[in-house]
Amino acid sequence: MKIKFQELKERNFKRLNVIQDLLIAEILNRKDIKRDQPIEWSLKHLCSCSQLAKLLALNRGIDPEIAGIAGAVHDLYIIRTGIFENHGPAGAPIVKAFLEDFNSKFALECGAISASDIDLIVEATEKHTQKAEYGDKPFVELVKDVDALDRFLHGIATKDYYFERSEKCLKEMVFSK
């Protein structure tokens, strides 16, 4: 079921905004380690994936704030370690701990992220690097799609399955109507 515009208008996305602020602060303080990708990429990627995830989620009937949070945190392992290889599976427990820590510090101020939503985000983080595999879990597929689309829109050379996912998203959101 798609979210109606009025419902969207009434949301403040406070949890997402606090999470983005926390991640941006962390990125700005993580320039001291050797990285597989520039730290500036992590900053751009977390912000644009978060926004793309909200848009795609609206189209697919998924909670846009939870999707935006997943878009922001899915590469937390790269932000913290600088390592790209195996970052999906390696990042899942880091994302879980990050979101639980968020709940312990900010639940009263912005509302807690439910355990089931944390599980969705963690699973999507773990599997988002498996772009060649298509599954039956809409939230996981959304994060894979957003990650591929963001790379494509930034002009990064993409493998066939990245391009396929990007093209599918663009047709779904822009070119199909």
Backbone hydrogen bonds, N-H to C=O, Kabsch-Sander energy under -0.5 kcal/mol:
donor,donor_aa,acceptor,acceptor_aa,energy
8,L,4,K,-2.0
9,K,5,F,-2.6
10,E,6,Q,-1.3
11,R,8,L,-1.2
17,N,13,F,-2.6
18,V,14,K,-2.4
19,I,15,R,-2.5
20,Q,16,L,-2.8
21,D,17,N,-2.3
22,L,18,V,-2.5
23,L,19,I,-2.5
24,I,20,Q,-2.8
25,A,21,D,-2.3
26,E,22,L,-2.1
27,I,23,L,-2.6
28,L,24,I,-2.5
29,N,25,A,-1.0
29,N,26,E,-0.5
30,R,27,I,-1.8
36,D,82,G,-3.1
41,W,38,P,-0.9
42,S,38,P,-1.2
43,L,39,I,-1.8
44,K,40,E,-2.3
45,H,41,W,-3.3
46,L,42,S,-2.3
47,C,43,L,-1.6
48,S,44,K,-2.7
49,C,45,H,-2.6
50,S,46,L,-1.5
51,Q,47,C,-1.8
52,L,48,S,-2.8
53,A,49,C,-2.6
54,K,50,S,-1.7
55,L,51,Q,-2.1
56,L,52,L,-2.8
57,A,53,A,-2.6
58,L,54,K,-2.1
59,N,55,L,-1.6
60,R,56,L,-1.6
61,G,57,A,-0.9
61,G,58,L,-0.5
62,I,57,A,-2.6
67,A,63,D,-2.2
68,G,64,P,-2.5
69,I,65,E,-2.4
70,A,66,I,-2.3
71,G,67,A,-2.6
72,A,68,G,-1.8
73,V,69,I,-2.4
74,H,70,A,-1.7
76,L,73,V,-2.3
78,I,75,D,-0.5
79,I,75,D,-1.9
80,R,76,L,-2.4
81,T,77,Y,-2.4
82,G,78,I,-2.3
87,H,84,F,-1.8
90,A,86,N,-2.1
91,G,87,H,-1.4
92,A,88,G,-1.3
95,V,91,G,-2.8
96,K,92,A,-2.3
97,A,93,P,-2.2
98,F,94,I,-2.4
99,L,95,V,-2.7
100,E,96,K,-2.3
101,D,97,A,-2.4
102,F,98,F,-2.4
103,N,99,L,-2.4
104,S,100,E,-2.1
105,K,101,D,-1.7
106,F,102,F,-3.2
107,A,103,N,-1.6
110,C,106,F,-3.0
111,G,106,F,-0.6
111,G,107,A,-1.9
114,S,112,A,-0.6
118,I,114,S,-2.6
119,D,115,A,-2.4
120,L,116,S,-1.9
121,I,117,D,-2.5
122,V,118,I,-2.8
123,E,119,D,-2.5
124,A,120,L,-2.4
125,T,121,I,-2.4
126,E,122,V,-2.6
127,K,123,E,-2.0
128,H,124,A,-1.2
128,H,125,T,-0.5
130,Q,127,K,-1.8
131,K,129,T,-1.3
133,E,130,Q,-1.3
141,E,137,K,-2.5
142,L,138,P,-2.1
143,V,139,F,-1.9
144,K,140,V,-2.2
145,D,141,E,-2.7
146,V,142,L,-2.7
147,D,143,V,-2.3
148,A,144,K,-2.2
149,L,145,D,-3.0
150,D,146,V,-2.7
151,R,147,D,-1.7
152,F,148,A,-2.3
153,L,149,L,-3.0
154,H,150,D,-1.6
155,G,152,F,-1.7
156,I,151,R,-2.3
162,Y,159,K,-0.5
163,F,159,K,-2.6
164,E,160,D,-2.8
165,R,161,Y,-2.0
166,S,162,Y,-2.4
167,E,163,F,-3.1
168,K,164,E,-2.3
169,C,165,R,-2.3
170,L,166,S,-2.5
171,K,167,E,-2.4
172,E,168,K,-2.2
173,M,169,C,-2.7
174,V,170,L,-2.9
175,F,170,L,-2.3
176,S,171,K,-1.3
177,K,174,V,-0.5
